[in-house]
Amino acid sequence: MDIIFINELRVETVIGIYDWERRITQTISFDLELAADIRRARDVGVLIERGVRPS
């Protein structure tokens, strides 16, 4: 299993419950750790580098 780290991802958005909150943009910040098996993506990348079209 591989872990993908995304640190300090900042997104400007409109978020809130009250009307005054929905009239302004706010910055939300994320730190993410995603576990995934990325072997297939790596294998496809190798095929592309070799000029072979992946199925």
Rosetta constraint file for C-alpha pairs under 8 A:
AtomPair CA 1 CA 35 HARMONIC 6.39 0.50
AtomPair CA 1 CA 36 HARMONIC 5.70 0.50
AtomPair CA 1 CA 37 HARMONIC 5.00 0.50
AtomPair CA 1 CA 38 HARMONIC 7.73 0.50
AtomPair CA 2 CA 35 HARMONIC 5.65 0.50
AtomPair CA 2 CA 36 HARMONIC 5.35 0.50
AtomPair CA 2 CA 37 HARMONIC 5.71 0.50
AtomPair CA 2 CA 38 HARMONIC 6.68 0.50
AtomPair CA 3 CA 33 HARMONIC 6.40 0.50
AtomPair CA 3 CA 34 HARMONIC 5.45 0.50
AtomPair CA 3 CA 35 HARMONIC 4.51 0.50
AtomPair CA 3 CA 36 HARMONIC 6.28 0.50
AtomPair CA 4 CA 32 HARMONIC 7.96 0.50
AtomPair CA 4 CA 33 HARMONIC 5.73 0.50
AtomPair CA 4 CA 34 HARMONIC 5.05 0.50
AtomPair CA 4 CA 35 HARMONIC 6.41 0.50
AtomPair CA 4 CA 36 HARMONIC 7.58 0.50
AtomPair CA 5 CA 31 HARMONIC 7.73 0.50
AtomPair CA 5 CA 32 HARMONIC 5.85 0.50
AtomPair CA 5 CA 33 HARMONIC 4.77 0.50
AtomPair CA 5 CA 34 HARMONIC 6.54 0.50
AtomPair CA 6 CA 30 HARMONIC 7.83 0.50
AtomPair CA 6 CA 31 HARMONIC 5.78 0.50
AtomPair CA 6 CA 32 HARMONIC 5.06 0.50
AtomPair CA 6 CA 33 HARMONIC 6.52 0.50
AtomPair CA 7 CA 30 HARMONIC 6.75 0.50
AtomPair CA 7 CA 31 HARMONIC 4.54 0.50
AtomPair CA 7 CA 32 HARMONIC 6.34 0.50
AtomPair CA 8 CA 29 HARMONIC 5.89 0.50
AtomPair CA 8 CA 30 HARMONIC 5.53 0.50
AtomPair CA 8 CA 31 HARMONIC 5.45 0.50
AtomPair CA 9 CA 29 HARMONIC 5.52 0.50
AtomPair CA 9 CA 30 HARMONIC 5.07 0.50
AtomPair CA 9 CA 31 HARMONIC 6.54 0.50
AtomPair CA 10 CA 27 HARMONIC 6.42 0.50
AtomPair CA 10 CA 28 HARMONIC 5.70 0.50
AtomPair CA 10 CA 29 HARMONIC 4.48 0.50
AtomPair CA 10 CA 30 HARMONIC 6.50 0.50
AtomPair CA 11 CA 27 HARMONIC 5.54 0.50
AtomPair CA 11 CA 28 HARMONIC 5.45 0.50
AtomPair CA 11 CA 29 HARMONIC 6.52 0.50
AtomPair CA 12 CA 25 HARMONIC 6.20 0.50
AtomPair CA 12 CA 26 HARMONIC 5.61 0.50
AtomPair CA 12 CA 27 HARMONIC 4.55 0.50
AtomPair CA 12 CA 28 HARMONIC 6.57 0.50
AtomPair CA 13 CA 25 HARMONIC 5.25 0.50
AtomPair CA 13 CA 26 HARMONIC 5.49 0.50
AtomPair CA 13 CA 27 HARMONIC 6.33 0.50
AtomPair CA 13 CA 28 HARMONIC 7.46 0.50
AtomPair CA 14 CA 21 HARMONIC 7.53 0.50
AtomPair CA 14 CA 22 HARMONIC 5.63 0.50
AtomPair CA 14 CA 23 HARMONIC 7.38 0.50
AtomPair CA 14 CA 24 HARMONIC 6.36 0.50
AtomPair CA 14 CA 25 HARMONIC 4.79 0.50
AtomPair CA 14 CA 26 HARMONIC 6.11 0.50
AtomPair CA 15 CA 21 HARMONIC 6.64 0.50
AtomPair CA 15 CA 22 HARMONIC 5.90 0.50
AtomPair CA 15 CA 25 HARMONIC 7.42 0.50
AtomPair CA 15 CA 26 HARMONIC 7.09 0.50
AtomPair CA 16 CA 21 HARMONIC 5.08 0.50
AtomPair CA 16 CA 22 HARMONIC 5.65 0.50
AtomPair CA 17 CA 21 HARMONIC 6.66 0.50
AtomPair CA 17 CA 22 HARMONIC 7.21 0.50
AtomPair CA 18 CA 22 HARMONIC 6.60 0.50
AtomPair CA 19 CA 23 HARMONIC 6.52 0.50
AtomPair CA 20 CA 24 HARMONIC 7.14 0.50
AtomPair CA 38 CA 42 HARMONIC 6.38 0.50
AtomPair CA 39 CA 43 HARMONIC 6.12 0.50
AtomPair CA 40 CA 44 HARMONIC 6.14 0.50
AtomPair CA 41 CA 45 HARMONIC 6.19 0.50
AtomPair CA 42 CA 46 HARMONIC 6.38 0.50
AtomPair CA 43 CA 47 HARMONIC 6.37 0.50
AtomPair CA 44 CA 48 HARMONIC 6.23 0.50
AtomPair CA 44 CA 54 HARMONIC 6.19 0.50
AtomPair CA 45 CA 49 HARMONIC 6.25 0.50
AtomPair CA 46 CA 50 HARMONIC 6.33 0.50
AtomPair CA 47 CA 51 HARMONIC 6.31 0.50
AtomPair CA 47 CA 52 HARMONIC 5.11 0.50
AtomPair CA 47 CA 53 HARMONIC 6.79 0.50
AtomPair CA 47 CA 54 HARMONIC 6.47 0.50
AtomPair CA 48 CA 52 HARMONIC 5.51 0.50
AtomPair CA 48 CA 53 HARMONIC 6.36 0.50
AtomPair CA 48 CA 54 HARMONIC 7.21 0.50
